[in-house]
Amino acid sequence: MSARVKFGLIAGGIGLVLTACFSALMGCCGPFVALAAGAAAGYFAVREEPAASQSEGGKSGAVAGAIAGALTLVGQILGGFVALTIVPPLMKELGNNSYMPLSDQASYYWLGGTAMAFCFGFLGTALAAAAGFAAGYFSSKNPTPSPLA
């Protein structure tokens, strides 16, 4: 298994769990976890398999970051569904009966919540790939020119 896949899966697995927890509490925090996971995956992938140039390091980091971002997307969607399932009964238990969606509003509640989970998840995936590219690019060394060239 290549380093970019290995570290993408490792950082993505950690990111999946953290994103699911954070997005269940507050959905907009998921892309920040994806950003960190993508950067970590890109950095460690280039450190284990040094690239020939900075652009190759950026490509390797982007692949690792995209893998990590895809897994954080799954965590964002899982956390969103947990939040959509838990919030109405919790608000009713706390005494806010007006928060419970009516039957005709329930479809809009689920549609809007699911759309937000996907939106934040895809934003996190894009940020993770970009952060992986940046981490891979800047942690790669430019090859020193040969004195015979």
Secondary structure by P-SEA (a helix, b strand, c coil): ccaaaaaaaaaaaaaaaaaaaaaaacccaaaaaaaaaaaaaaaaaaaacccccaaaaaaaaaaaaaaaaaaaaaaaaaaaaaaaaccaaaaaaaccccccccccaaaaaaaaaaaaaaaaaaaaaaaaaaaaaaaaaaacccccccccc
